[in-house]
């Protein structure tokens, strides 16, 4: 029972500490779940992010569900998800009640501008860490460049890019006949 409570509490903590969405969450996940708890690895987190890209829902919530499920099955997935979502629900409810009264104040607008800048920095940090972990060889770099060009230049759907990259990965990275499994 203590393990379930611990799982709930750590994701409650993540829910309180994480601002800016799923990608801004990676530094906190790395510190709390990988380094402190040892519950997952950065490669598993990247796999979860990949799956979360092509499944409905919020990336951070999906990540919580995946890790909770991995740790303690369906109940663990539910508790991790509830723990992660609860602070946001409380926080956004308070903001919704108060914001309409204060949204036009210059101090509030300036604060949000500063918050956006900080979240941008967290996302950039995350992107740099993700990119470093992705390039294991030149084939990965080629897939990255193609996916980036299709996304940035031609605005191809992220879902199509992820599916196409998955299929390309199956072709490019599978062992040759007689070369392993």
C-alpha positions in Angstrom: 0.0 0.0 0.0 2.9 2.3 0.8 4.2 1.9 -2.8 0.8 3.1 -4.2 0.8 6.1 -1.8 4.5 6.9 -2.8 3.5 6.7 -6.5 0.6 9.1 -6.0 2.7 11.5 -4.0 5.6 11.7 -6.5 3.2 12.4 -9.3 1.3 14.9 -7.1 4.7 16.6 -6.7 5.4 16.5 -10.4 1.9 18.0 -11.0 2.8 20.9 -8.6 6.3 21.5 -10.1 5.6 21.1 -13.8 4.6 24.2 -15.7 4.5 24.6 -19.4 3.3 21.3 -20.7 4.8 17.9 -21.4 8.1 18.9 -22.8 8.8 21.4 -20.0 8.2 18.4 -17.7 11.3 16.5 -18.8 13.9 18.1 -16.5 11.6 17.4 -13.5 11.0 13.8 -14.6 14.7 13.4 -15.1 15.5 14.6 -11.6 12.6 13.0 -9.7 11.9 9.7 -11.6 15.2 8.8 -13.2 17.9 10.1 -10.9 16.1 10.1 -7.5 13.7 7.1 -7.8 15.3 5.1 -10.6 11.8 4.2 -11.8 12.5 4.7 -15.5 15.3 5.6 -17.9 15.6 8.5 -20.3 15.2 6.1 -23.2 11.9 4.8 -21.8 10.7 8.4 -21.2 11.5 9.2 -24.9 9.6 6.0 -25.9 6.6 7.2 -23.8 6.8 10.6 -25.4 6.8 9.0 -28.8 3.7 7.0 -27.9 2.0 10.0 -26.3 2.5 11.9 -29.6 0.2 9.6 -31.5 -2.4 8.9 -28.7 -5.1 11.2 -27.6 -4.6 13.3 -24.6 -2.0 15.5 -22.9 1.6 14.3 -23.2 2.4 14.8 -19.5 -0.8 13.0 -18.4 0.0 10.1 -20.8 3.5 9.9 -19.4 2.2 9.8 -15.9 -0.2 7.0 -16.8 2.6 5.0 -18.6 5.1 5.2 -15.8 2.4 4.5 -13.1 1.2 1.5 -15.1 4.8 0.2 -15.5 5.4 0.5 -11.7 2.1 -0.9 -10.3 -0.3 -1.9 -13.1 -3.7 -0.4 -13.8 -4.2 1.0 -10.3 -0.7 2.5 -10.4 -1.5 4.2 -13.7 -4.7 5.6 -12.4 -3.1 6.9 -9.1 -0.1 8.5 -11.0 -2.6 10.2 -13.4 -4.8 11.5 -10.6 -1.8 12.6 -8.6 -0.4 14.5 -11.6 -3.7 16.1 -12.7 -5.0 17.1 -9.3 -2.7 20.1 -8.7 -3.5 21.5 -12.2 -7.2 21.1 -11.7 -7.0 23.0 -8.4 -4.6 25.6 -9.7 -6.6 26.3 -12.9 -9.9 26.5 -11.0 -8.4 29.1 -8.7 -7.0 31.0 -11.7 -10.3 30.8 -13.5 -12.1 32.3 -10.5 -9.5 35.1 -10.0 -8.2 35.8 -13.5 -11.2 37.5 -14.9 -10.8 40.2 -12.1 -7.1 40.7 -12.6 -6.3 39.8 -16.3 -6.2 43.4 -17.5 -3.7 44.5 -14.8 -0.3 45.4 -16.4 1.5 43.5 -13.5 -0.4 40.3 -14.3 0.3 40.7 -18.1 4.0 41.3 -17.4 4.1 38.3 -15.1 2.7 36.0 -17.8 5.2 37.4 -20.3 8.0 36.4 -17.9 6.5 33.0 -17.3 6.2 32.4 -21.1 9.9 33.2 -21.4 10.9 30.8 -18.6 8.8 28.0 -20.1 10.4 28.6 -23.5 13.8 28.2 -21.9 12.7 24.9 -20.2 11.4 23.6 -23.5 14.6 24.6 -25.3 16.6 22.8 -22.6 14.4 19.7 -23.1 14.7 19.8 -26.9 18.5 19.9 -26.6 18.5 16.9 -24.2 16.2 15.0 -26.4 18.2 15.7 -29.6 21.4 14.6 -27.9 19.8 11.3 -26.9 18.3 10.6 -30.3 21.4 10.7 -32.5 22.9 7.3 -32.0 24.2 7.1 -35.6 24.0 8.8 -39.0 20.8 7.1 -39.9 19.1 8.7 -37.0 20.4 12.1 -38.1 19.0 11.6 -41.6 15.5 10.6 -40.3 15.7 13.7 -38.0 16.5 16.1 -40.9 13.8 14.6 -43.1 11.2 14.8 -40.3 12.3 18.4 -39.4 12.1 19.5 -43.0 8.7 18.0 -43.5 7.4 19.5 -40.3 9.0 23.0 -40.5 9.0 23.7 -44.2 5.9 21.8 -45.4 3.9 21.6 -42.1 3.2 17.9 -42.4 1.0 16.5 -39.7 2.9 15.3 -36.6 0.9 12.1 -36.6 1.9 11.3 -40.1 5.6 12.1 -39.3 5.6 9.8 -36.3 4.0 7.0 -38.2 6.3 7.4 -41.2 9.4 7.7 -38.9 8.3 4.5 -37.1 7.9 2.6 -40.4 11.2 4.0 -41.6 12.8 2.9 -38.3 11.5 -0.6 -38.8 13.2 -0.7 -42.2 16.4 1.0 -41.4 17.2 -0.3 -37.9 16.0 -3.9 -38.0 18.8 -6.5 -37.9 19.8 -8.0 -41.2 18.9 -11.6 -41.8 21.0 -13.8 -39.5 22.3 -10.8 -37.5 20.5 -11.3 -34.2 16.9 -11.6 -33.2 
